[in-house]
């Protein structure tokens, strides 16, 4: 930021005091949101009381210090940015009633992890995406065309509810996010 005004930029510190990921309910591979909050400045750069604060701008970027969008949020001290699916960087500036704008606040960033889709057609389980959990140690997972088939031996309980979760499964690490998944069975589960 720079100032073309004769007087110095009024606001020197707009601190982001809270950045937390608040993932919105989403479908598989949809977007999420980040909630930003900051403390308002109370003094001018010369130490005098701040009397003409008009509002704030939230800057969004795909890299450190490389902002591609700014959002004038007015005179509020929090804002939620939605539609995120990759790492983002954020900073806030303050502006006065004359339009003078402060420098950027300290930058914060976040990586939003959402479930990744997989069509299972590679012939092997993608271990960068999935973890095979096999509590009893007797199950196997095979890839058959566009399916992940998990097989267990007959006569051994693999119950999910009674005495612990003994069901073999594939899992994917994601942030605390609601999502939908579509699972289809070729035939009914048999005992």
Steps between C-alpha positions, in 0.01 A plus 500: 500500500609854445350839570474790256370723776699775669422379848638164613286192477281512807480133597815304547381188675186306429562168670335178406432353841303199398503278195312179516373267237126467514423252228153526360295193411599400154461231242796288404780729381299815554625818661545617856539825690741682730387735776732798561485737796720792610534768766427854382782756525446770765779749427659674203862432411599814699330363814199732491150352543346355187174681425426445131522125441267418211552131428716206402604307192571128502767393250506145362795342321626171366854568625673702772456871428341428160141612538260462209186630669401757758160520665380820664320367807410838646518575870492144636783307666430153366426349163451151356652419163329207328560306181845375601656174390880560496751681725421871544676797660320786674579851622286793615542875456311785664394824330383837626220732386743671258585170333851464648582132533734331746766249414414132512445325832707196583418237242331173590441197283303180505479179306148375457485122473190359338431141400653404168310296247631168372356282225713201612600413144880498547525130586651568844383695803647852492686498833569875474124554517367201696598299807388139527394432860492131586430459876495118501786466249306251289338716231622596156425779257517453124428736216267359236433740215338799663446340840683454826401155626561422868484129584487329840511130588183318597430416862686795658310797643586835345231688691506878507298547821547210741825510698681742267526575133639191331380585151775529238476826310680753289534849644609842381637777725300824471419798716191493720255531213157365412491325165298254299630177359336265255556130557346229284488127566489255208315252718361484848727441794498132591601314814 
